[in-house]
């Protein structure tokens, strides 16, 4: 595990430097990253270090190293690979949850199968993104997760919707039939306008249904509602 002190610009992917300006009064978010591939980890370190509001406090290349860093440094967010030597990301996530550690976990992985993503969210992860995600998207995900949101990459949302439907147990639901239908379509990545067209509802009506869903599930956004549904098995 290596502690970090330098801060480098965040590349925009076209050879030029860019930074994401944040209000000075907002609290700094302390971040740990873990990946066993040095080149990818270096790129991730550079991206995070280029954001003034993010403080990169350590990097690791194994599961045990990142768990030690989380225990010792108590970062706000840990960005970790799913497959790592000696202890995989899911084992790290389960240890974080079991020990009631406050660090929020975002997975960056090449494994995007819906069953894998489902297990990660079920274990307590607040985010799951593809390793192909742009550095700016990763930085934005860290900021969103630190603020309390759940972030799921767009390329995995449809699969997660299908996984929810497959795993949903029989039994009563706090959601109405229409709400379950709208949440199911939301989990598949459909917009309010798309849902409205299919169900012959106005986008405003769809958004009203979504707000009621959020209230019933105790969440504030679509991704968090999907994650809550995954854990509770609320969809048919």
Secondary structure, 3 states (H helix, E strand, C coil): CEECCCCCCEECCCCCEECCCCCCCCCCEEEEEECCCHHHHHHHHHHHHCCCCEEEEEEECEHHHHHHHHHHHCCCEEEEECCCECCCHHHHHHHHHHCCCCCEEEEEECCCCHHHHHHHHHHCCCEEEECCCCHHHHHHHHHHHHCCCCEECHHHHHHHHHHHHHHCCCCCCCCCHHHHHHHHHHHCCCCHHHHHHHHCCCHHHHHHHHHHHHHHHCCCCHHHHHHHHHHHCCCC
